[in-house]
């Protein structure tokens, strides 16, 4: 099942209905949107709102963030520099430190049905 952007309330309902045990997360803005979703999903899991959910997995190869160099940010009122490579690592580090599994490879096995 692929879900592009999902609200945590939807994840809770889908998790219960379909007995989802793992969520694979990928997206743009690793340190913002991806991290926000990961933290929310982990919080919902930890509070028992997504009963069967065990793993929140971030596929690092399918995540990215933007680059706003210092010399550009200086010319934009209120802007802060956002170095892409550093912020990508910060987002992945924060996700892992919160309890997500960060992986660089993903493979899917056929499910065994009884």
N, C-alpha and C positions, 0 to 999 in steps of 0.2 A: 504494500500500500504506500503510495507516495502522497504526501501532503505538502503543499508549497508553503503556506503560511497558516498557522493554526493558533487559535487562542487556547489558553490553558484550560478554560472551561470545556472546550471541545475535546481536548486531549483527555480530560477526566472521563467524559462520556464515552468516547471511543475506546479508551483503555479498558473500561469496565465491560462494555458491550462485546468487544472483540478479544478480550483477555490479552492485551498487548503487554509483553514482558520487556521489550526493549524499543527505544526510539533512536533512530539514526538522524542526526542533525547536520544539516549543511546549509550554507547561506552566505549572503553578502554582509559585510560589516561584522566580522568575527568578534571584535571587541565591543560591539554595541548590540545589534539585533540578535546575533547568535548567542552571545553571552547572556543577554536578558532572557531569552527563551530557555536556555539551559538552566539558569538559576531558578526560574519559575517552575520548570518541570521537576527539578530536583526537590524544590520546596513542596510541591503538590505531592510528590511521591513520599517524602519524609513525613508528611502530615496524614498520609493514608487516603488521599483523595484519588489516587490512581492505583488502586489496590494491587493489581498484578505486576505493575511496572517495577523492574529491578534495575535496568541499565539505561542511562542516558549516554549515548555514544556520539561524539563529535568526529566527523570524518574531515580531517585537516586538509586533505587534498581537494575538498569541495567547498572550502571556505576562503574568503578573501576580504580584504578591507581596502579603504581608499588611501590615497596619498595626498597630503596637503603640506608641501615643504615650508619651512620657516620663511624663506624669502617671499613666498606667495602669501602666506598668512599675515605677514606684516602689513600688506597692502589692503587687507580686508578688515574693516572695523569690527571688532569683537571676535575675530577668528582666532583659533588656537592652532598651532602646528599639529599635524597628525602624521608622523612618519610611518609609512605603510608597513615596512618589515618589522619594526619594533612593535607596533600596535597589534599586528597579527599574532606575534609571539605572546604578547601580554594577554590577549583574548583567550588564546588556547591555554596558557598557564592558569589564568583565573578559572576557566571552566574545569580544568583538571583539579585545581585546589579545592573547588566546591564539591567535587565528587563525581564528575563526569569522567567517562573513559575517552581519551583522545587517541584516535587511531589514524594511521597513514595508509592502511589497506582495508578494503572491505570485500568480503565474499559471502555469498548466500548459499546455504545448503537447502536441498529439498526438504520440506517438512515431512515428518513421519506421522501419518494419520493412523489411528487405531482402527 
